């Protein structure tokens, strides 16, 4: 009985290279064409909101010491139509992170303007806000509107859009451990320079779409203002479209408040071995 020379080399490479990468970097995919929230949402009518502008295709989080690089992929080429200076204008995203995976730990409330909750088993400890707005504006909005959650909101030190990707660098203040053990949710919204009420730079969803308003929702305050989210196992499979729609489904009371709020889960967090034991090849 002999062991294949190729198998030995492959196993050695996996053992040497996989652990650090598996621990510090995670990637997820999302189906294309599901940028309609619970299945009914429609884009604003202004031409600046191109088809695919809010269609998340992939998400990568890589920890590098005390910082992390975050990458979001979208289903269209980014444009800086409003001259934000960051390479994109209309996209915005919130990356919620559950670091301990414990039910009853963390917050189950979304940030103001999203109108989403999280299931009890998916409470979040930190959230990263990805916006084309200047970091000073974002921090001011967080300080004024995020309430008790403001200390758990991370604003990137660098945000840049190019091609179909938005890349950001964030200081990992208060985030310790291995990303491979964390759970994530990415909520895609639209950058709003003149947000309503206490909304955190988010664009509202109404019953009917308008020049700068999403349609297909409700004019009250009961519908989720989320255009795309990660769902299922984050593999980009067709079944994840239905999973997203189920999470973002909602019911409104007569007074416009939520009778049933959209409730999100997360992806990731499963422990995966660095390398599988390979059986020797027999000859």
Number of C-alpha atoms within 10 A of each C-alpha: 7 8 12 14 10 9 14 13 11 13 15 13 12 14 14 11 13 14 14 13 13 19 19 18 18 21 17 19 19 26 23 18 15 24 28 22 26 25 19 14 22 21 25 19 15 12 10 16 19 17 14 18 22 29 24 30 25 22 23 15 21 21 21 13 9 12 16 19 18 22 19 23 22 21 20 17 16 22 22 17 13 12 11 15 15 18 19 27 23 23 24 22 25 22 21 24 24 26 24 17 19 13 11 12 16 20 18 19 17 21 22 18 22 26 21 23 21 22 17 18 16 28 28 28 20 23 23 20 23 29 30 27 20 15 17 10 13 20 19 11 16 24 15 12 19 20 11 8 17 17 14 18 21 22 22 23 12 16 24 17 23 14 13 18 22 25 18 22 21 20 18 17 13 12 15 9 13 17 23 22 20 21 22 27 24 24 23 27 28 24 21 21 13 11 14 13 10 13 20 23 26 26 25 27 29 20 17 16 19 15 12 18 18 23 21 19 24 17 14 16 20 22 31 25 27 29 27 29 34 29 28 19 16 21 17 19 14 13 13 20 25 15 18 23 20 17 22 25 17 19 15 16 12 9 10 14 14 18 14 13 20 25 20 24 21 25 20 19 18 11 11 12 10 16 16 10 8 10 9 13 11 8 7
